[in-house]
Amino acid sequence: MLVVDDAGLVLMVRDGGGHRLPGGPQAAGETLPQAAVRAVAARTGVRAEVSELIGIYSDPTEPWSADLAVCFRGRPVSGPLRDGAVWVEPERLGELGIPAASRSVIEQGLAAD
């Protein structure tokens, strides 16, 4: 899920030598938006709300895309950051070791403003 705060900062999770968007698989009984909100809170400590669908993606070169990845855009509601989560200025995203497919999702989500 692409979470963007009122200042335009993007919520990211440190992942090895790079960063990625917070997310995870859908659990049985959850809607896709519920799964996105739960996964963001679990990985970052930030409770977010979904505002819109960015898109549905498939890229076999990405570990998050074994089947289909659904990405929503949202905004933070509450909660402090957990270790490993960070707010990033969009202009710094190129410095963070984000895979090309993930950068494309982020760019599409930010362009939706």
Secondary structure by P-SEA (a helix, b strand, c coil): cccccccbbbbbbbcccccccccccccccccaaaaaaaaaaacccbbbbbcccccccccccccccccbbbbbbbbbccccccccbbbbcccccccccccaaaaaaaaaaaacc
